[in-house]
Amino acid sequence: MRSPRFYQWLCERLQRQPEQGEWPLGDLESQRALLRPCDVLLMDGESALDHRLKVLTGSRFSRALLYVGRPHEVADPALRALLADYLPCGPDTQLVLDASLERGLWVRDLSNLHGVHLRVCRAQNLSAEERQDALRFAISRLGTGTQHGWSTLLMLWLIPWRLLSTRRRRRLLNRWANDLLRAITGTTAGEAFAFIQFPVHPLVKQPENSDGPGDGRDKVQSGGRLMRLQPRVFHAADFDHSPYFDVIKAPYLLQSVPVGFGAVPWKGNAGALTPEQRRQHLVVVD
């Protein structure tokens, strides 16, 4: 077996998502209607690669994807042509920037994420021009990481990451991560926001003569300086914990939960059922 074919086969096995459980944690059809260009999608994948990334980054989400939108929502004609070269699609296809072991950073159809648990994070108070500038930077990075496949696999699977402390893992990740691993974890999305001077995480420099406890606002008002952190590697937890990103929740089966305990429209008690019965249990009462 030739090395490229073996590498392709290995990547497919490591990135294969298993069959979904009995009851999904989210509904892509409800989420896609609320998405805006430049939203960050946190992916809770279940493949071998996703589990390894969760251990490495310490996040419950494995990767951060950048939502591009439909082709006509990209203002620059040159960028639209570049997206069409990577993925020929219809005008209503919703696109996301993702990275894979064999392709590096590439663009894919949002529908391919059906059944995967996603969390939508949206940067606060971005203008339409700023969103387009961030997308312009991210799309220009397409193809990043295609030369580092084997080194990424060796670093992910040969180093005993579970034996290291969380702080040690992050240090080694920031030092050793190559372009492919940085693209897979979500660094492209973080760098796109850094390009438009939008902070994912702030760094408050306290004045030398300022001692004692206090929150970030007090320190800034007392003469501290608020600066942008520029980490070498961004991952899902950075967006999940950032105070400058809102979590956008989509209605799932119910537009809202009715008031009153007795009005919750679930049928029966799941704890009283056998595993075989639970598959057909959670249905909404008409």
LUMFI-160566 format. One record per residue (C-alpha): residue in one letter; x, y, z. Coordinates in steps of 0.5 Angstrom, whole numbers, padded with zeros to 4 digits, always signed. Layout:
// residues N
aXYZ
...
//
This chain:
// residues 286
m+0000+0000+0000
r+0003+0007-0002
s+0004+0012+0003
p-0001+0017+0001
r-0007+0012+0001
f-0005+0009+0007
y-0005+0016+0010
q-0012+0018+0007
w-0014+0011+0010
l-0012+0013+0017
c-0015+0020+0017
e-0021+0017+0015
r-0021+0012+0021
l-0019+0018+0026
q-0024+0023+0023
r-0030+0018+0023
q-0036+0020+0027
p-0040+0014+0030
e-0047+0013+0030
q-0051+0019+0034
g-0054+0017+0040
e-0062+0016+0042
w-0063+0023+0043
p-0059+0029+0040
l-0057+0035+0044
g-0058+0040+0038
d-0062+0041+0032
l-0058+0043+0026
e-0065+0046+0022
s-0066+0050+0028
q-0059+0053+0029
r-0058+0054+0021
a-0064+0059+0021
l-0060+0064+0027
l-0053+0064+0024
r-0050+0070+0021
p-0043+0070+0018
c-0037+0070+0022
d-0041+0066+0028
v-0036+0061+0031
l-0039+0054+0031
l-0036+0050+0037
m-0036+0043+0035
d-0037+0037+0040
g-0035+0031+0036
e-0034+0024+0038
s-0029+0022+0033
a-0022+0019+0035
l-0019+0026+0033
d-0024+0030+0037
h-0023+0026+0043
r-0016+0027+0043
l-0017+0034+0042
k-0021+0035+0048
v-0016+0032+0052
l-0010+0036+0049
t-0014+0043+0050
g-0018+0041+0056
s-0025+0043+0053
r-0031+0040+0052
f-0032+0042+0045
s-0026+0039+0040
r-0026+0044+0035
a-0028+0052+0033
l-0031+0053+0026
l-0032+0059+0023
y-0039+0060+0019
v-0038+0064+0013
g-0045+0064+0010
r-0048+0063+0004
p-0044+0065-0002
h-0048+0071-0004
e-0047+0074+0003
v-0039+0074+0002
a-0038+0081-0001
d-0032+0080-0005
p-0033+0077-0012
a-0025+0074-0011
l-0027+0071-0005
r-0033+0068-0008
a-0029+0065-0014
l-0024+0062-0009
l-0030+0059-0005
a-0033+0056-0011
d-0026+0053-0013
y-0026+0049-0006
l-0033+0047-0006
p-0038+0048-0012
c-0045+0049-0009
g-0051+0052-0010
p-0053+0060-0008
d-0057+0057-0002
t-0051+0053+0001
q-0049+0055+0008
l-0041+0054+0008
v-0037+0054+0014
l-0029+0054+0015
d-0026+0047+0018
a-0020+0043+0018
s-0018+0036+0017
l-0012+0032+0017
e-0012+0031+0010
r-0014+0037+0007
g-0012+0042+0012
l-0016+0049+0012
w-0022+0048+0007
v-0029+0050+0006
r-0035+0045+0007
d-0043+0045+0007
l-0046+0046+0014
s-0051+0040+0012
n-0045+0035+0013
l-0045+0037+0021
h-0052+0034+0022
g-0053+0030+0028
v-0047+0033+0031
h-0047+0038+0038
l-0046+0045+0036
r-0046+0051+0040
v-0046+0058+0037
c-0042+0064+0039
r-0043+0071+0036
a-0038+0076+0037
q-0041+0082+0040
n-0043+0089+0037
l-0039+0087+0030
s-0041+0091+0024
a-0042+0088+0017
e-0036+0091+0015
e-0032+0088+0020
r-0035+0081+0019
q-0033+0082+0012
d-0026+0084+0014
a-0025+0078+0018
l-0028+0073+0013
r-0023+0076+0008
f-0018+0074+0012
a-0020+0067+0014
i-0022+0065+0007
s-0015+0068+0005
r-0012+0062+0009
l-0015+0056+0005
g-0011+0051+0004
t-0006+0052+0010
g-0003+0046+0014
t-0003+0041+0008
q+0004+0040+0009
h+0004+0037+0016
g+0000+0031+0016
w+0005+0026+0019
s+0008+0030+0024
t+0001+0032+0027
l-0001+0025+0028
l+0005+0023+0031
m+0005+0029+0036
l-0002+0028+0038
w-0002+0020+0039
l+0005+0019+0041
i+0006+0024+0047
p+0002+0022+0053
w-0002+0028+0054
r-0007+0025+0059
l-0001+0024+0064
l+0001+0032+0064
s-0002+0037+0067
t-0007+0042+0064
r-0002+0048+0064
r+0004+0043+0062
r-0001+0041+0056
r-0002+0048+0054
r+0005+0050+0054
l+0007+0045+0050
l+0001+0046+0045
n+0003+0053+0044
r+0010+0051+0043
w+0010+0045+0038
a+0003+0046+0035
n+0004+0047+0027
d+0000+0050+0022
l-0005+0044+0021
l-0006+0043+0028
r-0007+0050+0029
a-0012+0050+0024
i-0016+0044+0027
t-0017+0047+0034
g-0020+0054+0031
t-0014+0058+0031
t-0016+0061+0024
a-0022+0064+0027
g-0018+0067+0033
e-0013+0070+0028
a-0019+0073+0024
f-0022+0077+0030
a-0015+0079+0032
f-0014+0082+0025
i-0020+0086+0026
q-0017+0088+0033
f-0023+0084+0036
p-0021+0081+0043
v-0022+0074+0044
h-0019+0075+0051
p-0017+0081+0055
l-0011+0082+0059
v-0011+0087+0064
k-0004+0090+0066
q-0005+0093+0073
p-0001+0099+0075
e+0005+0098+0079
n+0002+0102+0085
s-0005+0098+0085
d-0005+0093+0090
g-0011+0089+0093
p-0017+0085+0090
g-0022+0088+0085
d-0025+0086+0078
g-0023+0088+0071
r-0027+0094+0071
d-0024+0097+0077
k-0017+0096+0075
v-0018+0099+0068
q-0021+0105+0072
s-0016+0106+0077
g-0011+0106+0071
g-0010+0099+0069
r-0009+0098+0061
l-0013+0093+0057
m-0009+0090+0052
r-0011+0084+0047
l-0008+0077+0048
q-0005+0074+0042
p-0004+0067+0043
r-0001+0063+0038
v-0006+0057+0039
f-0014+0059+0039
h-0018+0053+0041
a-0026+0052+0043
a-0025+0054+0050
d-0023+0061+0048
f-0029+0062+0045
d-0034+0059+0050
h-0031+0063+0056
s-0030+0069+0052
p-0034+0075+0055
y-0034+0078+0049
f-0038+0072+0045
d-0045+0071+0046
v-0048+0064+0046
i-0054+0064+0041
k-0059+0058+0043
a-0064+0056+0038
p-0071+0053+0040
y-0071+0045+0040
l-0078+0042+0039
l-0081+0047+0044
q-0081+0055+0043
s-0081+0056+0050
v-0082+0051+0056
p-0089+0052+0059
v-0090+0056+0066
g-0091+0051+0071
f-0088+0044+0073
g-0095+0040+0071
a-0095+0044+0064
v-0088+0041+0061
p-0090+0037+0055
w-0086+0031+0056
k-0090+0024+0057
g-0088+0019+0062
n-0082+0019+0067
a-0076+0016+0063
g-0073+0013+0069
a-0078+0008+0069
l-0077+0005+0063
t-0072+0000+0060
p-0067+0002+0055
e-0071-0001+0049
q-0077+0003+0051
r-0073+0010+0052
r-0071+0010+0044
q-0079+0012+0043
h-0080+0015+0049
l-0078+0023+0049
v-0084+0025+0044
v-0088+0032+0045
v-0095+0031+0047
d-0100+0034+0042
//
